[in-house]
């Protein structure tokens, strides 16, 4: 991977020298400034939502949230231990409200809880990856924050398209994994 990045970097520098050599340094400095500014602005967004999730956890509201999601989680993932189930629920809830960075630690803990030591991905592990990859969101807080930082007149106009574009693939992903798992079980039963 490092070779690929090296090739991309060298290629872009050569192209910059060929097309507009006088602006290379100023463009690099401006891009660096913009990157630092954006990172600082994101710290505020992430701090707010990570703090919000920590308050939920400290007030034991995470347990209530887990209990709301626990029935569909049990139906999708099967029986798991209570801590793993809670981490799955919090992972999904964090993704739903649009803070994927808060979802990551819960997803890692859930994945460790789902690991049975067989060195093969279980049905539940695959399902968790699919649900996280499709990333169902009802409130895309990061996107709204980015649009607000960029000066958008209506930063929240992405709500409905986001809900549709994340809900449909999530449902299709769940159905696809479930059908493939069912087919795999039938095949094992037939051959085993």
DOFI-531600 format. One line per 2 residues: number of its first residue (from 1); for each residue x, y, z of C-alpha. Coordinates in Angstrom, 3 decimals. Each point is the difference from the previous one (the first is absolute). Example, Ala and Ser with C-alpha at 12.3 -4.5 7.8 and 13.67 -1.06 7.14 Angstrom:
1 = 12.300,-4.500,7.800; 1.370,3.440,-0.660
This chain:
1 = 0.000,0.000,0.000; 2.859,2.393,0.768
3 = 1.336,-0.523,-3.538; -3.359,0.990,-1.444
5 = -0.073,3.196,2.080; 3.563,0.783,-1.038
7 = -0.905,-0.428,-3.681; -3.087,2.204,0.406
9 = 1.990,2.701,1.811; 2.829,0.037,-2.545
11 = -2.468,-0.015,-2.906; -1.965,2.915,1.446
13 = 3.192,2.017,0.609; 1.162,-0.628,-3.587
15 = -3.421,0.996,-1.353; 0.033,3.152,2.140
17 = 3.458,0.928,-1.307; -1.127,-0.516,-3.594
19 = -3.341,1.815,0.200; 0.623,2.876,2.436
21 = 3.441,-0.013,1.652; -0.278,3.482,1.549
23 = -2.918,-0.885,2.272; 1.278,-3.286,1.457
25 = 1.237,1.360,3.339; -2.896,2.413,0.547
27 = -2.537,-2.726,-0.836; 1.656,-2.434,2.413
29 = 0.058,2.595,2.795; -3.648,0.979,-0.577
31 = -1.075,-3.650,-0.041; 1.877,-0.627,3.269
33 = -1.649,3.042,1.615; -3.406,-1.152,-1.153
35 = 0.626,-3.512,1.332; 0.993,1.293,3.441
37 = -2.978,2.380,0.135; -2.410,-2.781,-0.947
39 = 1.537,-2.353,2.585; -0.453,2.602,2.750
41 = -3.624,0.592,-1.025; -0.653,-3.761,0.024
43 = 1.380,-0.252,3.534; -2.966,2.067,1.175
45 = -2.545,-2.150,-1.809; 1.536,-3.262,1.206
47 = 0.514,1.267,3.548; -3.665,0.972,0.209
49 = -1.346,-3.342,-1.196; 2.587,-2.163,1.763
51 = -0.791,1.886,3.211; -3.702,-0.520,-0.625
53 = 0.511,-3.751,-0.346; 2.135,-0.063,3.165
55 = -2.750,1.823,1.933; -2.501,-2.570,-1.305
57 = 2.290,-2.768,1.190; 0.667,1.606,3.418
59 = -3.720,0.598,0.612; -0.767,-3.623,-0.900
61 = -2.139,1.278,-2.864; 2.113,-2.210,-2.222
63 = -1.655,-2.979,1.693; -3.435,1.376,-0.919
65 = 1.169,0.602,-3.555; 1.373,-3.531,-0.063
67 = -3.314,-1.374,1.228; -1.858,1.827,-2.797
69 = 2.320,-1.466,-2.630; 0.516,-3.343,1.733
71 = -2.998,-1.786,-1.529; 0.959,0.753,-3.631
73 = 3.674,-0.644,0.841; -0.857,-3.445,1.451
75 = -2.088,-0.765,-3.068; 2.821,1.000,-2.367
77 = 3.055,-1.205,1.958; -1.413,-2.869,2.025
79 = 0.790,-0.551,3.669; 3.109,1.781,1.273
81 = 1.208,0.872,3.469; -1.515,3.198,1.508
83 = 3.195,2.080,-0.322; 0.446,-0.879,-3.676
85 = -3.672,0.705,-0.646; 0.349,3.405,1.708
87 = 3.070,0.823,-2.115; -1.814,-1.008,-3.198
89 = -2.972,2.167,0.976; 2.208,2.989,0.815
91 = 1.942,-0.467,-3.219; -3.186,0.032,-2.055
93 = -1.467,2.913,1.993; 3.175,2.063,-0.507
95 = -0.153,-0.633,-3.736; -3.703,0.878,-0.075
97 = 0.647,3.444,1.488; 2.908,0.527,-2.371
99 = 3.069,-0.295,2.212; 1.920,-2.855,-1.513
101 = 3.098,0.892,2.002; -1.900,-0.691,3.212
103 = -1.308,-3.236,-1.492; 3.467,-1.384,-0.714
105 = 1.036,-0.861,3.603; -3.342,-1.701,0.623
107 = 0.319,-1.906,-3.280; 3.486,-1.232,0.919
109 = -1.206,-1.155,3.433; -3.020,-1.694,-1.594
111 = 2.200,-1.746,-2.553; 2.246,-1.317,2.786
113 = -3.100,-1.275,1.810; -1.243,-1.736,-3.156
115 = 3.359,-1.695,-0.635; -0.275,-3.685,0.846
117 = 3.711,-0.678,-0.471; -0.470,-2.055,-3.166
119 = 1.960,2.475,-2.141; -2.985,0.113,-2.357
121 = -2.515,2.808,-0.213; -3.298,-1.087,1.492
123 = -3.398,0.956,-1.415; -0.382,2.657,2.721
125 = 3.437,1.488,-0.752; -0.785,0.239,-3.711
127 = -3.369,1.562,0.781; 1.623,2.626,2.238
129 = 2.485,0.904,-2.751; -2.814,0.315,-2.555
131 = -2.145,2.157,2.284; 2.978,2.248,0.769
133 = 1.019,0.197,-3.652; -3.438,1.054,-1.155
135 = -0.159,2.426,2.941; -3.688,0.682,0.535
137 = -0.471,3.607,1.153; -3.010,1.989,1.122
139 = 2.010,3.063,0.985; 3.220,0.532,-1.992
141 = 1.602,2.321,2.551; 3.475,-0.063,-1.542
143 = -1.273,0.855,-3.483; -2.245,2.753,1.366
145 = 2.961,1.363,1.991; 2.239,-0.046,-3.090
147 = -2.647,1.753,-2.069; -0.466,2.633,2.720
149 = 3.790,0.558,0.184; 0.085,0.433,-3.776
151 = -2.660,2.724,0.231; -2.973,-1.928,-1.363
153 = -3.286,1.930,0.021; -1.908,-3.150,0.966
155 = 2.420,-2.508,1.534; -2.765,-2.385,1.102
157 = -1.624,-0.408,-3.434; 1.855,-3.316,-0.299
159 = -2.185,-1.719,2.627; -2.514,-1.747,-2.272
161 = 2.517,-1.057,-2.678; 2.296,-1.318,2.747
163 = -2.762,-2.003,1.648; -1.018,-1.561,-3.328
165 = 3.530,-0.633,-1.241; 1.042,-1.709,3.247
167 = -3.221,-1.806,0.927; -0.452,-1.857,-3.311
169 = 3.555,-1.448,-0.200; -0.099,-0.986,3.673
171 = -3.223,-1.969,-0.417; 1.266,-1.581,-3.231
173 = 3.328,-0.868,1.674; -1.740,-1.650,2.949
175 = -2.252,-2.016,-2.319; 2.919,-1.017,-2.215
177 = 2.182,-1.170,2.901; -2.930,-1.869,1.547
179 = -0.830,-1.767,-3.274; 3.646,-0.906,-0.667
181 = 0.355,-1.328,3.544; -3.169,-2.075,-0.383
183 = 1.317,-1.430,-3.279; 3.370,-0.774,1.617
185 = -1.708,-1.836,2.896; -2.075,-2.069,-2.437
187 = 3.110,-0.869,-1.971; 1.839,-1.095,3.178
189 = -2.979,-2.075,1.131; -0.199,-1.655,-3.405
191 = 3.732,-0.848,-0.119; 0.578,-0.543,3.704
